[in-house]
Amino acid sequence: MIQKVLAVETSCDDTSVAIVDRSAKVIIQVSLTKDLDHAIFGGIVPEIASRNHTFALLPLIDEALKKSQLSWDDIDGLAVTNRPGLIGALIVGLVTVKSLALAKNKPMIGVNHLEGHLLAPFLCDDQYQPSFNFGTPYVALAISGGHTSLYYVQGLGNYKILGTTLDDAAGEAFDKFGKMLGLGFPGGVQVDQFAQSGDPKKFILPRSMIHDDTLNMSFSGLKSAAHRLIQELGVDEVQKNKSNLCASFQEAVVDVLLSKLEKAAFLYQVQNVVITGGVSANSRLRTRAEQLAKSKKWKLAIPPLRYCTDNAAMIGLVGLLRLANGESHQSDLGPSPKSWPQDFESP
């Protein structure tokens, strides 16, 4: 019986290792972020990310076992992100886990990174327990630097894409706007911090596709409008209004995201709603989502910050559930920059 799974996440720039048990409890999670290595380039450099994973992964696995006071005899299976993501980064995690699976004679499974985000709110640990019983079906808004999509979730492996961004992901838009203002990398975190002291109504920015009949989204027009505004204001006015600019930009993104989420919940007649992914850490989004949930009488699940960004615990939960169902992969499993066709049902 699968009781404990050791999981590895290396789909982008963060290296993460976790051990998750059958009750969805995170026994241990250790992660390494190398934002400073990418900051001077203004974005993630795939080759640097891959190299950092190579140096960090095995020590993190040893650290996870040591801190949890577990041995390989206590581990019943291995899970690893093998899609979607940066190919070089995925290869590091995948080759490491395949080697360990062979050496330790453990079953292994490759996990879709996005599926991990969809289940992340149901993780628990000594500091966090979900506040209510939360079942399927539910609508999930998964938002990060590379992905922004709405899903209808009916069970493990049963996911329908309801809508997606037609251009930039919300997290990418935040990061690029932060770069326009010279806030550094990652820009999204800085935008959130400056916005907390700004006026979200100071500048009027477009809410692309907010009234569109579909559940698709777009953020490239907002990004372009913000760039024009910054150029029109000039250096001095931009400096004076940095917080107001961040608050106005952030409000436009949040308006679109929550409008589409509300529409999806109405169309599919669900009261269970999930917001997940790196951008779900945004403080304004969380506050307004909680207000909306209260007004709509939704059960709203948003993971704690440590399970919002890329993390191995969510990969471990998916891997454990799938291994417990009798699924596994062999040593010929390869990485993929995209999801597999069978992972999600298209709209």
Secondary structure, 3 states (H helix, E strand, C coil): CCCEEEEEECCCCCEEEEEEECCCEEEEEEEECCHHHHHCCCCCCHHHHHHHHHHHHHHHHHHHHHHHCCCHHHCCEEEEEEECCCHHHHHHHHHHHHHHHHHHCCCEEEEEHHHHHHHHHHCECCCCCCCCCCCCCEEEEEECCCCEEEEEEEECCEEEEEEEECCCCHHHHHHHHHHHCCCCCCHHHHHHHHHCCCCCCCCCCCCCCCCCCCCCECCHHHHHHHHHHHHHHHHHHHHHCHHHHHHHHHHHHHHHHHHHHHHHHHHCCCCEEEEECHHHHCHHHHHHHHHHHHHHCCEEECCCHHHCCCCHHHHHHHHHHHHHCCCCECCCCCCCCCCCCCCCECC
